[in-house]
Amino acid sequence: MSKKEKYDRGSSGVHSIIGEGSSFEGNIDVDGSLRVDGVFKGTIKCDAFYVGRSAEVTAEIQANKSVVGGKIKGNLVSPMEVVVEETAQIIGDVTTESLTVAEKAVVHGRIDMGKADVYKNRLNELGGGAKGADNGKQHGSDEKKAADKHPEGKKGEAAKTPEKK
């Protein structure tokens, strides 16, 4: 079965459900998809994660793909995709390559998007990221050099004209 088929099963393809009115506390690891409509506290690892509109999830979550319609308190790592519906509230960091946030949805935390190896390569290009994207250039001195070469002098100054006698 391809990964695409695994995620396109609809409600009949959900492997595990924590239904509305149910609560679960602990760690859950599902080979397949998990849907939470009730209350969950702990850690979650699964292939596809669905948070129903009535759900309240307090967890560290790792899932390849996530669709959030309810409340999450905790960090969400979904490398493939995260879809945040208009009724969703996420209080925590989101890490993904693809993020869709509906109007009126709430996301309060850090968003980290992109491929991990791309970040590593970019940091190496920047010398480990210690000096930032300008590779340690001092902007003030560059502006002064440019201004000295420009016929009008520094930015904002009018060119000096010779006085008439």
N, C-alpha and C positions, 0 to 999 in steps of 0.2 A: 504494500500500500504506500502510495506517495504521501509526502508531507501535506500537499494540497488537499488530497482526499481526506486526510485525518482531520483537517480544520473545517471542511465544507460539509459536515454531516448534519448541521442544523440541530434542533432540540432532540431529535431521536439519537443523535450521535454523542450525547453527553455521557461520559463514562461514570461520573460520580456527582451527586447533588447533595448539598446541605440546604434543605428546603426552608421556606418561610415558616417561622415559628420554631425552628430548630436552632440549637446552639452547639458549637463544638470548640473545644480548647485543646490544643496540642499541635503536633506536626503531621502534615499530610503530604504524601508523595504519590502522585497519580501518573501512571503511564497512559496518557490520553488526556481527556478534557475534564475540567472541574467547573461546576456552576455553584455559586453561593447565593442564596436568596435569604438566608437567615443571618445568624451572628457567628463569626469565626474569630478566634484569637490564637496566634501561634505562628507557624511557618508553613508556606505552601510551595511545592514544586510540582509542576505539571507541564504538559505540552500546550494546552489552550486553557485560558482562565476567563470565566464569565462572572461578572458581579452584577446581580440583579438589582433593580431599583430599590428594593426593600432591604438590601444587604447592608450589614455593618461589619467590615473586615478590619481587624487590627493585626497586621502581620507583615513579615518580610516575605516578599513574593518573587518567585522565579518562574516564568512561563514564557514559552516562545512567542505566543500571541495572547493579548489581553483585550477584553471589551469590558468597559466599566460603566455601569449605570447607577451604582449605589455609592456607598461611602467606604473609602480606604484610608486607614491611618497606618503609615509605614511605607517602606521603600518598595518600588515595583521595578523589576528588571525583566523586560520582555524584548529580546533582541530583534525579533521580526517586526512586530507592530503593536501599537497601543491605540485603541479607539476610546475616547472619553466622550460619553454621551451627555446631553444637556442636563440631566438629573444627577450627574456624578459630582462627587467631592473627593479629591485626593489630597491628603495632607502628608506629604513626604516626597522623596526624590523619585523621578521617573527616568529610566535608562532604556533607550530603544533606538532603532534605526528609522522608524516611521511612526509619526505621531499625528493623530487627528483629534482636535479638541472642538467640540460643538459649542455654539454660542450659549452662554449662561452656565456652562460647566465651571467648576472651581478646581484649580490646581494650584496648590500652595507648596512650593518646594523647588528643588533644583531640577532642571531638565537637561539631560545629557544625551545628545543625539549623534549618531555616526558610528562608524566601524572602529573597533578597538585598535586594529593595526594601523588605521589611518591616523589616529591620535598619537600613537607611538612614533610613527614616521615624522609627523609634524613637530612633535616635541624635540626630536633629534635634530631636525633642520634648524630649530630655534636655539640650539645649544642647551638642551635640557629644560627649556622654558624658564630659566632663571632670570634672563634679561628681558623677556617679552618679545613681541613680534618685531620690534625695531632693531634687534641684535645689539642693543646697548648704545645706540646713537643718542647723542644729546641734541634734542630738538632746538634748543635755544642757540647753540653755536652754529648749527646749520642755517637757521634763519638769518643770523648776523652775517655769515659769509654771503648768502644770497642777496641780502640787502646792500652789502658793500659793493657788489658787482652791478646792481641795478642802477640805472641812471637817476632814478627818482629817490634814491636813498632807502631808508627803512620804510616799512609798511606804514601808511597813514601820514607820511611826511610829504609835503609838496617839494618839487625840485627847486633848488636855489637858482635864481637867475642873477646874472651879473648886474650890479647897480649901475645906473646911468649917471654920468656926471655932467 
